[in-house]
Amino acid sequence: METPSSPSPTVTSFSEPQKTPKTKRFSVFIIVFLLIVGLVAGGLIGYAVTFSDFNGKLNSIQAQLNGYSQNATYYPNATFLLGTNVSLSNLYSQVQLSVVIIQDVVPEYGGFFDTLIGYAEQQGSGFIASVDNQLVVVTNDHVIADATNVTISFADGSSYPAQVLVQTNYLTLQCFR
């Protein structure tokens, strides 16, 4: 007697579906699109934060200036030097002899241990003023900060060594001979 034979099992293998070039391109497109959207969104958020911070500082400065203008002393005769001809060339012709050039040497530091690596020449400007009946040169502090060998050059071409008399965070008085 014949036994009914059972059908032999068929083995089906399930493999990963093969990605077609179209699906790869679509995936790359999605990634690039998301990156661009993220960059634009991040830029807009950064701009908004910076803009609001800048406006806050600007409003603070305007409030301070309004406070100063209420306590300010005005000098109505400040145009006595210029007269009615207020022009840059007229102003320059009146102050050119008091403007000086300041040259000095500043040490430069660098390296891992912040050691002295050399000296750099720097140049700035200042003006001649009379303080306690002594002629001095007034300039900004950054012009001669840490400087050595300070030399003042005048409009007539003469140059003289100078030494620091008084130094604050804003301006410096220098004497010359």
Residue pairs with C-beta under 8 A, 6 or more apart in sequence:
79 86
81 94
82 90
82 91
82 94
95 127
96 155
97 128
97 155
98 127
98 128
98 129
99 125
99 126
99 127
99 128
99 155
100 125
100 126
100 127
100 128
100 137
100 152
100 153
100 154
100 155
101 123
101 124
101 125
101 152
101 153
102 123
102 124
102 125
102 126
102 137
102 139
102 143
102 144
102 150
102 151
102 152
102 153
102 162
102 174
103 121
103 122
103 123
103 150
103 151
103 153
104 121
104 122
104 123
104 143
104 144
104 147
104 148
104 149
104 150
104 151
105 119
105 120
105 121
105 122
105 147
105 148
105 149
106 119
106 120
106 121
106 122
106 145
106 146
106 147
106 148
107 116
107 118
107 119
107 120
107 146
107 148
108 116
108 117
108 118
108 119
108 120
109 115
109 116
109 117
110 117
111 117
119 148
122 143
122 147
124 139
124 140
124 142
124 143
124 144
125 139
125 143
126 137
126 138
126 139
126 140
126 143
126 152
126 174
127 137
127 138
127 139
128 135
128 136
128 137
128 138
129 135
129 136
129 137
129 138
130 136
131 173
134 175
135 175
135 176
136 165
136 173
136 174
136 175
136 176
137 152
137 162
137 173
137 174
137 175
137 176
138 171
138 172
138 173
138 174
139 171
139 172
139 174
140 170
140 171
140 172
141 167
141 168
141 169
141 170
141 171
141 172
143 172
144 150
144 164
144 167
144 172
144 174
149 161
150 161
150 162
150 163
150 164
150 174
151 159
151 160
151 161
151 162
152 159
152 160
152 161
152 162
152 174
152 176
153 159
154 160
160 176
160 177
161 176
161 177
162 174
162 175
162 176
163 174
163 175
164 172
164 173
164 174
165 172
165 173
165 174
165 175
166 172
166 173
167 173
